[in-house]
Amino acid sequence: MVDLSGGARARVLLVGMKIPPNYGPRYADGFEKIFRDLAAERRLALVPFFLERVALSPGMMQDDGLHPTAAAQPVMLDTLWPQLKPMLRR
């Protein structure tokens, strides 16, 4: 996706995620590292963890514990906006 976006001359904001801890620290650390490494290798803007401000906040996640609620959407935008806004001006 990064290659296709670059080929279309689109700017890429890589939005990182973290895997739930029940996968174990080795898998979780490796999963998170993929985003950091890809951003460094391709010189991409990176938001390390999209759900940083909502994942552990009451009322921000659905009952499955994985997906954000509608109430979380503005907070998620606030997480992205500092990286996204400058990219839109170029």
Biopython code that builds the backbone (N, CA, C, O; Angstrom):
import numpy as np
from Bio.PDB.StructureBuilder import StructureBuilder

atoms = [
    (1, "MET", "N", (0.815, -1.184, 0.000)),
    (1, "MET", "CA", (0.000, 0.000, 0.000)),
    (1, "MET", "C", (0.863, 1.254, 0.000)),
    (1, "MET", "O", (0.537, 2.245, -0.654)),
    (2, "VAL", "N", (1.948, 1.201, 0.729)),
    (2, "VAL", "CA", (2.852, 2.353, 0.757)),
    (2, "VAL", "C", (3.435, 2.585, -0.630)),
    (2, "VAL", "O", (3.505, 3.726, -1.087)),
    (3, "ASP", "N", (3.854, 1.519, -1.305)),
    (3, "ASP", "CA", (4.414, 1.649, -2.650)),
    (3, "ASP", "C", (3.376, 2.190, -3.628)),
    (3, "ASP", "O", (3.679, 3.079, -4.424)),
    (4, "LEU", "N", (2.166, 1.665, -3.575)),
    (4, "LEU", "CA", (1.113, 2.129, -4.471)),
    (4, "LEU", "C", (0.785, 3.595, -4.216)),
    (4, "LEU", "O", (0.570, 4.363, -5.154)),
    (5, "SER", "N", (0.748, 3.971, -2.960)),
    (5, "SER", "CA", (0.467, 5.371, -2.620)),
    (5, "SER", "C", (1.569, 6.279, -3.131)),
    (5, "SER", "O", (1.297, 7.333, -3.707)),
    (6, "GLY", "N", (2.806, 5.872, -2.921)),
    (6, "GLY", "CA", (3.930, 6.659, -3.409)),
    (6, "GLY", "C", (3.929, 6.757, -4.923)),
    (6, "GLY", "O", (4.251, 7.803, -5.488)),
    (7, "GLY", "N", (3.565, 5.657, -5.580)),
    (7, "GLY", "CA", (3.482, 5.663, -7.031)),
    (7, "GLY", "C", (2.430, 6.622, -7.549)),
    (7, "GLY", "O", (2.542, 7.134, -8.662)),
    (8, "ALA", "N", (1.408, 6.865, -6.745)),
    (8, "ALA", "CA", (0.347, 7.811, -7.112)),
    (8, "ALA", "C", (0.681, 9.220, -6.630)),
    (8, "ALA", "O", (-0.141, 10.131, -6.737)),
    (9, "ARG", "N", (1.899, 9.394, -6.096)),
    (9, "ARG", "CA", (2.363, 10.682, -5.573)),
    (9, "ARG", "C", (1.529, 11.166, -4.384)),
    (9, "ARG", "O", (1.410, 12.367, -4.144)),
    (10, "ALA", "N", (0.969, 10.238, -3.664)),
    (10, "ALA", "CA", (0.212, 10.565, -2.450)),
    (10, "ALA", "C", (1.171, 10.602, -1.264)),
    (10, "ALA", "O", (2.162, 9.872, -1.231)),
    (11, "ARG", "N", (0.873, 11.437, -0.318)),
    (11, "ARG", "CA", (1.634, 11.459, 0.936)),
    (11, "ARG", "C", (1.070, 10.381, 1.844)),
    (11, "ARG", "O", (-0.138, 10.146, 1.874)),
    (12, "VAL", "N", (1.946, 9.738, 2.576)),
    (12, "VAL", "CA", (1.527, 8.624, 3.423)),
    (12, "VAL", "C", (1.738, 8.968, 4.887)),
    (12, "VAL", "O", (2.823, 9.380, 5.296)),
    (13, "LEU", "N", (0.699, 8.795, 5.652)),
    (13, "LEU", "CA", (0.778, 8.870, 7.110)),
    (13, "LEU", "C", (0.558, 7.455, 7.612)),
    (13, "LEU", "O", (-0.541, 6.914, 7.494)),
    (14, "LEU", "N", (1.578, 6.863, 8.161)),
    (14, "LEU", "CA", (1.483, 5.508, 8.679)),
    (14, "LEU", "C", (0.855, 5.568, 10.072)),
    (14, "LEU", "O", (1.342, 6.271, 10.957)),
    (15, "VAL", "N", (-0.212, 4.834, 10.245)),
    (15, "VAL", "CA", (-0.960, 4.842, 11.495)),
    (15, "VAL", "C", (-0.730, 3.505, 12.192)),
    (15, "VAL", "O", (-1.219, 2.464, 11.751)),
    (16, "GLY", "N", (0.017, 3.554, 13.279)),
    (16, "GLY", "CA", (0.391, 2.347, 13.982)),
    (16, "GLY", "C", (-0.683, 1.833, 14.930)),
    (16, "GLY", "O", (-1.540, 2.579, 15.403)),
    (17, "MET", "N", (-0.607, 0.561, 15.183)),
    (17, "MET", "CA", (-1.507, -0.115, 16.119)),
    (17, "MET", "C", (-0.678, -0.971, 17.061)),
    (17, "MET", "O", (0.499, -1.240, 16.819)),
    (18, "LYS", "N", (-1.312, -1.384, 18.125)),
    (18, "LYS", "CA", (-0.710, -2.341, 19.044)),
    (18, "LYS", "C", (-1.647, -3.532, 19.129)),
    (18, "LYS", "O", (-2.866, -3.392, 19.032)),
    (19, "ILE", "N", (-1.072, -4.679, 19.307)),
    (19, "ILE", "CA", (-1.835, -5.920, 19.399)),
    (19, "ILE", "C", (-2.192, -6.139, 20.876)),
    (19, "ILE", "O", (-1.414, -5.767, 21.754)),
    (20, "PRO", "N", (-3.356, -6.738, 21.163)),
    (20, "PRO", "CA", (-3.700, -6.996, 22.567)),
    (20, "PRO", "C", (-2.619, -7.820, 23.276)),
    (20, "PRO", "O", (-1.977, -8.667, 22.655)),
    (21, "PRO", "N", (-2.420, -7.574, 24.559)),
    (21, "PRO", "CA", (-1.322, -8.220, 25.290)),
    (21, "PRO", "C", (-1.441, -9.739, 25.412)),
    (21, "PRO", "O", (-0.451, -10.406, 25.714)),
    (22, "ASN", "N", (-2.622, -10.293, 25.186)),
    (22, "ASN", "CA", (-2.761, -11.744, 25.313)),
    (22, "ASN", "C", (-2.006, -12.502, 24.218)),
    (22, "ASN", "O", (-1.920, -13.728, 24.278)),
    (23, "TYR", "N", (-1.465, -11.811, 23.232)),
    (23, "TYR", "CA", (-0.645, -12.457, 22.204)),
    (23, "TYR", "C", (0.775, -12.720, 22.699)),
    (23, "TYR", "O", (1.538, -13.444, 22.059)),
    (24, "GLY", "N", (1.119, -12.137, 23.825)),
    (24, "GLY", "CA", (2.448, -12.323, 24.403)),
    (24, "GLY", "C", (3.382, -11.188, 24.025)),
    (24, "GLY", "O", (3.224, -10.568, 22.973)),
    (25, "PRO", "N", (4.361, -10.918, 24.889)),
    (25, "PRO", "CA", (5.253, -9.778, 24.672)),
    (25, "PRO", "C", (6.111, -9.897, 23.409)),
    (25, "PRO", "O", (6.344, -8.893, 22.736)),
    (26, "ARG", "N", (6.571, -11.067, 23.082)),
    (26, "ARG", "CA", (7.421, -11.227, 21.892)),
    (26, "ARG", "C", (6.651, -10.845, 20.629)),
    (26, "ARG", "O", (7.156, -10.094, 19.794)),
    (27, "TYR", "N", (5.443, -11.356, 20.491)),
    (27, "TYR", "CA", (4.629, -11.053, 19.317)),
    (27, "TYR", "C", (4.212, -9.578, 19.325)),
    (27, "TYR", "O", (4.281, -8.901, 18.299)),
    (28, "ALA", "N", (3.784, -9.097, 20.477)),
    (28, "ALA", "CA", (3.319, -7.711, 20.581)),
    (28, "ALA", "C", (4.450, -6.731, 20.263)),
    (28, "ALA", "O", (4.239, -5.754, 19.545)),
    (29, "ASP", "N", (5.633, -6.984, 20.788)),
    (29, "ASP", "CA", (6.775, -6.103, 20.515)),
    (29, "ASP", "C", (7.144, -6.117, 19.032)),
    (29, "ASP", "O", (7.428, -5.071, 18.450)),
    (30, "GLY", "N", (7.140, -7.294, 18.430)),
    (30, "GLY", "CA", (7.451, -7.414, 17.011)),
    (30, "GLY", "C", (6.424, -6.714, 16.142)),
    (30, "GLY", "O", (6.770, -6.068, 15.153)),
    (31, "PHE", "N", (5.161, -6.843, 16.513)),
    (31, "PHE", "CA", (4.074, -6.201, 15.775)),
    (31, "PHE", "C", (4.248, -4.684, 15.793)),
    (31, "PHE", "O", (4.129, -4.028, 14.758)),
    (32, "GLU", "N", (4.525, -4.141, 16.953)),
    (32, "GLU", "CA", (4.713, -2.695, 17.098)),
    (32, "GLU", "C", (5.954, -2.211, 16.353)),
    (32, "GLU", "O", (5.956, -1.124, 15.777)),
    (33, "LYS", "N", (6.994, -3.016, 16.369)),
    (33, "LYS", "CA", (8.256, -2.668, 15.709)),
    (33, "LYS", "C", (8.091, -2.550, 14.199)),
    (33, "LYS", "O", (8.793, -1.762, 13.565)),
    (34, "ILE", "N", (7.196, -3.304, 13.623)),
    (34, "ILE", "CA", (6.970, -3.245, 12.173)),
    (34, "ILE", "C", (6.642, -1.815, 11.742)),
    (34, "ILE", "O", (7.158, -1.333, 10.733)),
    (35, "PHE", "N", (5.795, -1.149, 12.496)),
    (35, "PHE", "CA", (5.392, 0.214, 12.147)),
    (35, "PHE", "C", (6.573, 1.184, 12.253)),
    (35, "PHE", "O", (6.791, 2.010, 11.368)),
    (36, "ARG", "N", (7.324, 1.071, 13.343)),
    (36, "ARG", "CA", (8.489, 1.955, 13.521)),
    (36, "ARG", "C", (9.524, 1.742, 12.418)),
    (36, "ARG", "O", (10.052, 2.698, 11.850)),
    (37, "ASP", "N", (9.804, 0.468, 12.125)),
    (37, "ASP", "CA", (10.805, 0.151, 11.107)),
    (37, "ASP", "C", (10.375, 0.617, 9.720)),
    (37, "ASP", "O", (11.178, 1.182, 8.977)),
    (38, "LEU", "N", (9.126, 0.384, 9.373)),
    (38, "LEU", "CA", (8.625, 0.800, 8.067)),
    (38, "LEU", "C", (8.668, 2.317, 7.928)),
    (38, "LEU", "O", (9.062, 2.837, 6.884)),
    (39, "ALA", "N", (8.268, 3.022, 8.971)),
    (39, "ALA", "CA", (8.302, 4.487, 8.934)),
    (39, "ALA", "C", (9.737, 4.975, 8.753)),
    (39, "ALA", "O", (9.979, 5.891, 7.967)),
    (40, "ALA", "N", (10.678, 4.385, 9.457)),
    (40, "ALA", "CA", (12.081, 4.803, 9.337)),
    (40, "ALA", "C", (12.632, 4.453, 7.954)),
    (40, "ALA", "O", (13.289, 5.278, 7.320)),
    (41, "GLU", "N", (12.367, 3.252, 7.496)),
    (41, "GLU", "CA", (12.889, 2.793, 6.208)),
    (41, "GLU", "C", (12.368, 3.631, 5.049)),
    (41, "GLU", "O", (13.113, 3.953, 4.123)),
    (42, "ARG", "N", (11.105, 3.976, 5.103)),
    (42, "ARG", "CA", (10.477, 4.701, 3.994)),
    (42, "ARG", "C", (10.349, 6.201, 4.243)),
    (42, "ARG", "O", (9.808, 6.933, 3.414)),
    (43, "ARG", "N", (10.848, 6.647, 5.387)),
    (43, "ARG", "CA", (10.777, 8.068, 5.766)),
    (43, "ARG", "C", (9.327, 8.564, 5.761)),
    (43, "ARG", "O", (8.990, 9.571, 5.139)),
    (44, "LEU", "N", (8.504, 7.831, 6.465)),
    (44, "LEU", "CA", (7.076, 8.139, 6.543)),
    (44, "LEU", "C", (6.749, 8.827, 7.857)),
    (44, "LEU", "O", (7.368, 8.556, 8.886)),
    (45, "ALA", "N", (5.785, 9.707, 7.811)),
    (45, "ALA", "CA", (5.226, 10.251, 9.043)),
    (45, "ALA", "C", (4.534, 9.096, 9.765)),
    (45, "ALA", "O", (3.936, 8.228, 9.129)),
    (46, "LEU", "N", (4.618, 9.092, 11.082)),
    (46, "LEU", "CA", (4.087, 7.973, 11.865)),
    (46, "LEU", "C", (3.314, 8.470, 13.077)),
    (46, "LEU", "O", (3.787, 9.326, 13.825)),
    (47, "VAL", "N", (2.136, 7.930, 13.259)),
    (47, "VAL", "CA", (1.403, 8.027, 14.519)),
    (47, "VAL", "C", (1.595, 6.652, 15.151)),
    (47, "VAL", "O", (1.009, 5.682, 14.672)),
    (48, "PRO", "N", (2.400, 6.534, 16.214)),
    (48, "PRO", "CA", (2.773, 5.217, 16.738)),
    (48, "PRO", "C", (1.603, 4.331, 17.168)),
    (48, "PRO", "O", (1.626, 3.123, 16.933)),
    (49, "PHE", "N", (0.575, 4.922, 17.800)),
    (49, "PHE", "CA", (-0.552, 4.106, 18.264)),
    (49, "PHE", "C", (-1.825, 4.929, 18.124)),
    (49, "PHE", "O", (-2.095, 5.831, 18.917)),
    (50, "PHE", "N", (-2.585, 4.603, 17.118)),
    (50, "PHE", "CA", (-3.802, 5.343, 16.771)),
    (50, "PHE", "C", (-4.786, 5.436, 17.938)),
    (50, "PHE", "O", (-5.475, 6.445, 18.086)),
    (51, "LEU", "N", (-4.855, 4.406, 18.754)),
    (51, "LEU", "CA", (-5.839, 4.371, 19.844)),
    (51, "LEU", "C", (-5.244, 4.791, 21.190)),
    (51, "LEU", "O", (-5.812, 4.501, 22.243)),
    (52, "GLU", "N", (-4.118, 5.464, 21.148)),
    (52, "GLU", "CA", (-3.389, 5.853, 22.369)),
    (52, "GLU", "C", (-4.292, 6.483, 23.427)),
    (52, "GLU", "O", (-4.213, 6.124, 24.603)),
    (53, "ARG", "N", (-5.134, 7.401, 23.026)),
    (53, "ARG", "CA", (-5.938, 8.151, 23.991)),
    (53, "ARG", "C", (-7.314, 7.552, 24.230)),
    (53, "ARG", "O", (-8.094, 8.101, 25.008)),
    (54, "VAL", "N", (-7.629, 6.444, 23.580)),
    (54, "VAL", "CA", (-8.962, 5.866, 23.769)),
    (54, "VAL", "C", (-8.941, 4.425, 24.260)),
    (54, "VAL", "O", (-9.912, 3.975, 24.868)),
    (55, "ALA", "N", (-7.879, 3.702, 24.017)),
    (55, "ALA", "CA", (-7.852, 2.255, 24.291)),
    (55, "ALA", "C", (-8.200, 1.897, 25.736)),
    (55, "ALA", "O", (-8.878, 0.900, 25.982)),
    (56, "LEU", "N", (-7.748, 2.692, 26.671)),
    (56, "LEU", "CA", (-7.987, 2.373, 28.081)),
    (56, "LEU", "C", (-8.934, 3.363, 28.756)),
    (56, "LEU", "O", (-9.072, 3.368, 29.979)),
    (57, "SER", "N", (-9.579, 4.192, 27.957)),
    (57, "SER", "CA", (-10.492, 5.192, 28.508)),
    (57, "SER", "C", (-11.914, 4.646, 28.582)),
    (57, "SER", "O", (-12.430, 4.137, 27.586)),
    (58, "PRO", "N", (-12.549, 4.743, 29.737)),
    (58, "PRO", "CA", (-13.923, 4.240, 29.879)),
    (58, "PRO", "C", (-14.869, 4.872, 28.858)),
    (58, "PRO", "O", (-14.857, 6.084, 28.643)),
    (59, "GLY", "N", (-15.680, 4.029, 28.240)),
    (59, "GLY", "CA", (-16.677, 4.483, 27.286)),
    (59, "GLY", "C", (-16.160, 4.737, 25.883)),
    (59, "GLY", "O", (-16.931, 5.088, 24.990)),
    (60, "MET", "N", (-14.868, 4.564, 25.682)),
    (60, "MET", "CA", (-14.295, 4.836, 24.367)),
    (60, "MET", "C", (-14.144, 3.586, 23.499)),
    (60, "MET", "O", (-13.900, 3.689, 22.297)),
    (61, "MET", "N", (-14.286, 2.419, 24.102)),
    (61, "MET", "CA", (-14.149, 1.177, 23.344)),
    (61, "MET", "C", (-15.456, 0.381, 23.433)),
    (61, "MET", "O", (-16.153, 0.405, 24.447)),
    (62, "GLN", "N", (-15.762, -0.318, 22.346)),
    (62, "GLN", "CA", (-16.949, -1.170, 22.334)),
    (62, "GLN", "C", (-16.741, -2.347, 23.282)),
    (62, "GLN", "O", (-15.638, -2.567, 23.783)),
    (63, "ASP", "N", (-17.798, -3.087, 23.516)),
    (63, "ASP", "CA", (-17.738, -4.200, 24.464)),
    (63, "ASP", "C", (-16.696, -5.252, 24.096)),
    (63, "ASP", "O", (-16.220, -5.978, 24.970)),
    (64, "ASP", "N", (-16.333, -5.346, 22.814)),
    (64, "ASP", "CA", (-15.321, -6.335, 22.421)),
    (64, "ASP", "C", (-13.917, -5.932, 22.858)),
    (64, "ASP", "O", (-12.990, -6.738, 22.787)),
    (65, "GLY", "N", (-13.757, -4.694, 23.308)),
    (65, "GLY", "CA", (-12.453, -4.221, 23.770)),
    (65, "GLY", "C", (-11.464, -3.932, 22.656)),
    (65, "GLY", "O", (-10.320, -3.570, 22.930)),
    (66, "LEU", "N", (-11.875, -4.084, 21.414)),
    (66, "LEU", "CA", (-10.977, -3.893, 20.281)),
    (66, "LEU", "C", (-11.323, -2.688, 19.410)),
    (66, "LEU", "O", (-10.444, -2.068, 18.809)),
    (67, "HIS", "N", (-12.595, -2.370, 19.351)),
    (67, "HIS", "CA", (-13.055, -1.343, 18.419)),
    (67, "HIS", "C", (-13.570, -0.117, 19.164)),
    (67, "HIS", "O", (-14.297, -0.237, 20.150)),
    (68, "PRO", "N", (-13.185, 1.064, 18.681)),
    (68, "PRO", "CA", (-13.608, 2.299, 19.344)),
    (68, "PRO", "C", (-15.097, 2.597, 19.123)),
    (68, "PRO", "O", (-15.701, 2.159, 18.144)),
    (69, "THR", "N", (-15.650, 3.338, 20.043)),
    (69, "THR", "CA", (-17.041, 3.772, 19.958)),
    (69, "THR", "C", (-17.123, 5.048, 19.130)),
    (69, "THR", "O", (-16.107, 5.635, 18.758)),
    (70, "ALA", "N", (-18.349, 5.460, 18.852)),
    (70, "ALA", "CA", (-18.553, 6.729, 18.147)),
    (70, "ALA", "C", (-17.984, 7.884, 18.957)),
    (70, "ALA", "O", (-17.450, 8.834, 18.384)),
    (71, "ALA", "N", (-18.091, 7.817, 20.280)),
    (71, "ALA", "CA", (-17.573, 8.882, 21.135)),
    (71, "ALA", "C", (-16.056, 9.028, 21.022)),
    (71, "ALA", "O", (-15.512, 10.099, 21.293)),
    (72, "ALA", "N", (-15.383, 7.967, 20.627)),
    (72, "ALA", "CA", (-13.921, 7.997, 20.509)),
    (72, "ALA", "C", (-13.432, 8.676, 19.234)),
    (72, "ALA", "O", (-12.266, 9.063, 19.152)),
    (73, "GLN", "N", (-14.289, 8.825, 18.254)),
    (73, "GLN", "CA", (-13.847, 9.324, 16.955)),
    (73, "GLN", "C", (-13.192, 10.706, 17.012)),
    (73, "GLN", "O", (-12.139, 10.883, 16.400)),
    (74, "PRO", "N", (-13.751, 11.682, 17.705)),
    (74, "PRO", "CA", (-13.063, 12.989, 17.775)),
    (74, "PRO", "C", (-11.702, 12.905, 18.460)),
    (74, "PRO", "O", (-10.775, 13.625, 18.089)),
    (75, "VAL", "N", (-11.581, 12.045, 19.439)),
    (75, "VAL", "CA", (-10.299, 11.882, 20.140)),
    (75, "VAL", "C", (-9.280, 11.250, 19.195)),
    (75, "VAL", "O", (-8.109, 11.630, 19.193)),
    (76, "MET", "N", (-9.725, 10.294, 18.400)),
    (76, "MET", "CA", (-8.832, 9.664, 17.428)),
    (76, "MET", "C", (-8.372, 10.685, 16.387)),
    (76, "MET", "O", (-7.208, 10.681, 15.987)),
    (77, "LEU", "N", (-9.268, 11.547, 15.954)),
    (77, "LEU", "CA", (-8.885, 12.608, 15.024)),
    (77, "LEU", "C", (-7.836, 13.510, 15.668)),
    (77, "LEU", "O", (-6.866, 13.897, 15.017)),
    (78, "ASP", "N", (-8.024, 13.842, 16.931)),
    (78, "ASP", "CA", (-7.044, 14.675, 17.635)),
    (78, "ASP", "C", (-5.673, 13.996, 17.699)),
    (78, "ASP", "O", (-4.645, 14.672, 17.722)),
    (79, "THR", "N", (-5.660, 12.675, 17.726)),
    (79, "THR", "CA", (-4.403, 11.930, 17.736)),
    (79, "THR", "C", (-3.699, 12.041, 16.388)),
    (79, "THR", "O", (-2.477, 12.179, 16.329)),
    (80, "LEU", "N", (-4.468, 11.981, 15.313)),
    (80, "LEU", "CA", (-3.896, 12.037, 13.965)),
    (80, "LEU", "C", (-3.566, 13.449, 13.495)),
    (80, "LEU", "O", (-2.577, 13.660, 12.794)),
    (81, "TRP", "N", (-4.388, 14.404, 13.880)),
    (81, "TRP", "CA", (-4.345, 15.737, 13.285)),
    (81, "TRP", "C", (-2.978, 16.413, 13.314)),
    (81, "TRP", "O", (-2.600, 17.027, 12.316)),
    (82, "PRO", "N", (-2.215, 16.333, 14.411)),
    (82, "PRO", "CA", (-0.913, 17.012, 14.398)),
    (82, "PRO", "C", (0.018, 16.520, 13.288)),
    (82, "PRO", "O", (0.827, 17.300, 12.784)),
    (83, "GLN", "N", (-0.074, 15.270, 12.902)),
    (83, "GLN", "CA", (0.742, 14.738, 11.811)),
    (83, "GLN", "C", (0.082, 14.955, 10.453)),
    (83, "GLN", "O", (0.759, 15.218, 9.459)),
    (84, "LEU", "N", (-1.249, 14.842, 10.419)),
    (84, "LEU", "CA", (-1.983, 14.919, 9.160)),
    (84, "LEU", "C", (-2.085, 16.342, 8.606)),
    (84, "LEU", "O", (-1.910, 16.556, 7.406)),
    (85, "LYS", "N", (-2.363, 17.294, 9.460)),
    (85, "LYS", "CA", (-2.602, 18.672, 9.002)),
    (85, "LYS", "C", (-1.434, 19.229, 8.177)),
    (85, "LYS", "O", (-1.671, 19.778, 7.102)),
    (86, "PRO", "N", (-0.185, 19.109, 8.639)),
    (86, "PRO", "CA", (0.904, 19.638, 7.823)),
    (86, "PRO", "C", (1.046, 18.941, 6.462)),
    (86, "PRO", "O", (1.509, 19.544, 5.494)),
    (87, "MET", "N", (0.652, 17.697, 6.401)),
    (87, "MET", "CA", (0.744, 16.959, 5.143)),
    (87, "MET", "C", (-0.272, 17.469, 4.127)),
    (87, "MET", "O", (-0.046, 17.365, 2.922)),
    (88, "LEU", "N", (-1.371, 18.013, 4.594)),
    (88, "LEU", "CA", (-2.414, 18.508, 3.705)),
    (88, "LEU", "C", (-2.062, 19.851, 3.092)),
    (88, "LEU", "O", (-2.596, 20.213, 2.043)),
    (89, "ARG", "N", (-1.182, 20.585, 3.725)),
    (89, "ARG", "CA", (-0.808, 21.914, 3.248)),
    (89, "ARG", "C", (0.215, 21.893, 2.130)),
    (89, "ARG", "O", (0.355, 22.882, 1.410)),
    (90, "ARG", "N", (0.922, 20.813, 1.968)),
    (90, "ARG", "CA", (2.022, 20.756, 0.992)),
    (90, "ARG", "C", (1.518, 20.682, -0.404)),
    (90, "ARG", "O", (2.311, 20.629, -1.344)),
]
sb = StructureBuilder()
sb.init_structure("model")
sb.init_model(0)
sb.init_chain("A")
sb.init_seg("    ")
for serial, (resi, resn, name, xyz) in enumerate(atoms, 1):
    if name == "N":
        sb.init_residue(resn, " ", resi, " ")
    sb.init_atom(name, np.array(xyz, "f"), 0.0, 1.0, " ", f" {name:<3s}", serial, name[0])
structure = sb.get_structure()
